[in-house]
Amino acid sequence: MREPLLRMEFFETYYYANIVHNVLNDTMPYLRNLNSWHEGREAWLFLRPFPKWSVLHDFAQYIIEDLIYERLQEVSLEAIENSRWPSLWIDQALAHHQIETPGFRAWLKQEKIDLADASQDVIHDYHNELRLTGEFDTLLTQLTNEVFYLLFGNRALLAKLNSYVSGVVDSLTRNDLAIEERHLLRKDGIPTRTHVPEWARRAIYFRDRGMCASCNTDLTGVISINKAEHYDHMFPLAAGGINDITNLQLLCASCNLKKGRRMLPTSTNYQSWYASDA
Ligand SMILES: [Zn+2]
């Protein structure tokens, strides 16, 4: 079966991606947000092997949702009253993503609310209504997928996210988990090693364009009796690294051997779209 294509609208995608990037790049000022993200999440979710909704999806979604609600405080009912159309940011975003909804004004009418005597709470109520009917979550998923698409190529950033997560995971013990989830941690508290699924291998191979992420050796043409590519956990399991696609990189056999259980910085070299001198 052919995988459906991801539709990218790029409606403020860079704005959200930039904030996710900034939070991860300099965690100190945002520590409170980061803490409330992982504290609000059940610990075992970090240990599930290779969920397709990766830890970056989850984190980006958390940030985007927070920002959408933060924006509500800046909306003035007066400005809406005086403008003909469009009204709320959420309506514009839904329209861009072709998610059908009657819109804020139609909803007001239906609820028999007169904009002139409405309070600021009515905007929150409208958003809550969109949550109940599902449009809000559809939008949130779409925005998150777009941000993931932009950021997944940035290995150094993914390493930062995984570094933060490893701190959370490192402090977990089997007693923090329900009995049926305890197999996800070894007795010594290290996440259990699991098989890297084929879809994750392919994604990493294509993302890293068949090149070792440490020494940049081209592995696509390497003929070897040993397996040429290694799917390496950037943050080793022994250091609280997790079985998540965002924690993987492609390494050649020699870098993989050299690395052992240490943490090697991932290369910041990327192949350009085309050569500038030929
Ligand atoms: Zn290498």
Residues whose N, C-alpha, C, O or C-beta is under 5 A from the ligand:
A	BS01	ZN	C212 S214 C215 N216 T217 C252 C255
